[in-house]
Amino acid sequence: MTSKSVATALTLYRARTLTLEQAATVGGCSTAQLEESARAFAPTTGSHADD
């Protein structure tokens, strides 16, 4: 699992090109690892740090 392959898999998953399971296979990781990566890189919403 490389960061580039996981990033590609996340992009394809978010674009709804692949299912979560397919994206995990492409990324060379488990679905749980891919979900964790997706959460870590998800855009944040809500309050800004300087509020």
N, C-alpha and C positions, 0 to 999 in steps of 0.2 A: 504494500500500500504506500504509494507516494502522494505527496500533497497535490501534485499536478493531476494524478489520476482521480483522486477524491474530488478535487475542484471540478473536473470535467464531469464526473458522475453527478455531482450536486447540480451543476448547470443543466444537465439533461433531465434530471428528475424534476427540478423546479419548472422547466419548460414543458413538463408533462410529456416528454418524448419517451421516457422510460419509467417503468414502475420502480418502487423503492428497491425491490428485490433485484431487478435487472441492473439498476444503478450501483448497487452494492457489489454485484458481480463484476461490473466494468471497473469499479474503483478498487477491487481486490480487498474488500473488507466485508464485515458483517453488516446486516441492516441496522443493528444497534449502534455500531461505530459510525455509520453514515448518518443516522439520525442525530447522534451526538455532535458530529461535525456540522450538520445543518443548523443545529441550535447555536453552536458557538459562533457561526458566521452569519446568523440571521440579522437582518436590519432591526435596530431597536426602535421602538416607538415610545411615546410618552414624554416624560420630563427630560429636559436637558440637564447636563451636569452643572451648568452655570445658572440654573434657575434658583 
